[in-house]
Amino acid sequence: MTKSAMGMTAIQLETFCGHWPGVTRDIKWGADLVLSVGGKMFAVTPSDGSEGGRFSFKVADERFLELTDQPGIIPAAYMARAHWISVIEPQRFTTAELESFVLDAYVLVRLKLTKKLQAELGPLPTLKAGEK
């Protein structure tokens, strides 16, 4: 992918993080692709690419207001109180930016798992140099 690539499709999202330790894929609520680690969701997107490619994920508490103030990002329906955001215009963001958000979401959720489960999952994934 080039540095100037914009947005992220459901297929790109699944390809990007589907191989991370402990990640499971599920279809819920009709057609939403749900990515989880240790049984806890970290990212959700319509599997059919509908809704303009919107996708939602967990963010750090201290970044929630900062991110939802940006055009193209809103608090996630039903999940905002748990500090989830929805990127409703993913084409506004570079693929690398979105990948960084998804990695952060995975790490945030994984760090809430039991120490034992975290240890079983092994090392955290990282972005390649120059991607973040």
PLY file of the C-alpha trace (Angstrom):
ply
format ascii 1.0
element vertex 132
property float x
property float y
property float z
element edge 131
property int vertex1
property int vertex2
end_header
0.00 0.00 0.00
1.25 3.48 -0.77
1.56 6.07 1.96
-1.16 8.14 0.30
-3.74 5.33 0.31
-6.97 6.59 1.85
-9.75 4.83 3.75
-10.10 1.18 4.67
-12.56 -1.45 3.48
-13.89 -4.34 5.56
-11.55 -6.65 3.61
-8.56 -4.39 4.28
-9.47 -4.23 7.97
-9.73 -8.00 8.25
-6.50 -8.52 6.30
-4.68 -5.95 8.44
-5.52 -7.37 11.86
-7.04 -10.82 11.28
-3.71 -12.57 11.91
-2.94 -10.82 15.22
-2.73 -13.07 18.30
-6.15 -14.10 19.60
-8.20 -12.20 16.99
-11.52 -13.79 16.10
-13.98 -12.76 13.38
-17.72 -12.91 13.73
-20.81 -11.61 11.91
-23.30 -10.01 14.32
-26.41 -7.84 14.07
-27.13 -9.02 10.54
-24.07 -8.08 8.50
-21.52 -6.47 10.83
-18.01 -7.91 10.83
-16.89 -7.92 14.47
-13.22 -8.33 15.35
-12.48 -9.41 18.91
-9.58 -10.45 21.09
-10.17 -12.70 24.08
-13.91 -12.53 23.38
-13.94 -8.71 23.66
-14.76 -6.56 20.62
-12.24 -4.00 19.39
-13.55 -3.12 15.88
-16.84 -3.39 13.95
-17.68 -2.64 10.31
-20.46 -3.58 7.88
-19.13 -6.70 6.12
-20.82 -5.68 2.87
-19.15 -2.25 2.69
-22.45 -0.45 3.23
-22.86 2.80 5.19
-19.99 4.42 3.29
-17.49 1.98 4.74
-18.10 3.22 8.28
-16.27 1.40 10.98
-16.18 1.67 14.74
-13.55 0.89 17.33
-12.46 1.57 20.90
-10.20 4.54 21.66
-8.33 5.64 24.76
-10.54 7.62 27.14
-8.35 10.71 26.79
-8.58 10.69 22.97
-12.36 10.30 22.68
-13.29 14.02 22.65
-10.30 14.97 20.51
-11.19 12.41 17.85
-14.95 13.02 17.85
-14.25 16.73 17.24
-12.73 15.83 13.85
-14.85 15.86 10.68
-15.78 12.32 9.63
-15.73 10.89 13.19
-18.68 10.63 15.59
-19.33 8.85 18.90
-20.31 5.24 18.11
-23.99 4.40 18.55
-24.64 2.41 21.74
-20.89 2.21 22.49
-19.88 5.85 23.02
-20.00 5.56 26.81
-17.34 2.84 26.49
-15.27 5.30 24.41
-15.94 3.86 20.99
-15.94 6.08 17.91
-17.32 5.62 14.39
-15.30 6.76 11.41
-18.21 7.63 9.12
-16.02 9.04 6.35
-12.98 6.75 6.24
-11.84 8.26 2.93
-10.90 11.44 4.89
-8.08 9.52 6.60
-5.01 7.75 5.29
-5.03 3.99 5.51
-1.98 4.26 7.78
-3.87 6.54 10.21
-6.78 4.11 10.31
-4.44 1.16 10.82
-2.88 2.99 13.76
-6.34 3.55 15.30
-7.19 -0.15 14.89
-3.91 -1.28 16.44
-4.52 1.06 19.38
-8.04 -0.38 19.79
-6.69 -3.94 19.79
-4.04 -3.07 22.38
-6.54 -1.22 24.63
-8.95 -4.15 24.64
-6.21 -6.77 24.99
-4.73 -4.97 28.02
-8.10 -5.40 29.81
-7.85 -9.21 29.51
-6.51 -11.31 32.36
-2.73 -11.32 32.74
-2.79 -15.05 32.09
-4.64 -14.68 28.79
-2.42 -11.77 27.74
0.66 -13.94 28.37
-0.84 -16.82 26.36
-1.38 -14.49 23.38
2.31 -13.60 23.19
3.85 -10.34 21.98
1.73 -7.41 20.81
1.66 -6.72 17.07
3.32 -3.52 15.86
3.09 -1.32 12.82
5.98 -1.50 10.39
8.48 1.37 10.70
7.18 4.53 9.13
3.50 3.53 9.33
2.55 5.29 12.53
0 1
1 2
2 3
3 4
4 5
5 6
6 7
7 8
8 9
9 10
10 11
11 12
12 13
13 14
14 15
15 16
16 17
17 18
18 19
19 20
20 21
21 22
22 23
23 24
24 25
25 26
26 27
27 28
28 29
29 30
30 31
31 32
32 33
33 34
34 35
35 36
36 37
37 38
38 39
39 40
40 41
41 42
42 43
43 44
44 45
45 46
46 47
47 48
48 49
49 50
50 51
51 52
52 53
53 54
54 55
55 56
56 57
57 58
58 59
59 60
60 61
61 62
62 63
63 64
64 65
65 66
66 67
67 68
68 69
69 70
70 71
71 72
72 73
73 74
74 75
75 76
76 77
77 78
78 79
79 80
80 81
81 82
82 83
83 84
84 85
85 86
86 87
87 88
88 89
89 90
90 91
91 92
92 93
93 94
94 95
95 96
96 97
97 98
98 99
99 100
100 101
101 102
102 103
103 104
104 105
105 106
106 107
107 108
108 109
109 110
110 111
111 112
112 113
113 114
114 115
115 116
116 117
117 118
118 119
119 120
120 121
121 122
122 123
123 124
124 125
125 126
126 127
127 128
128 129
129 130
130 131
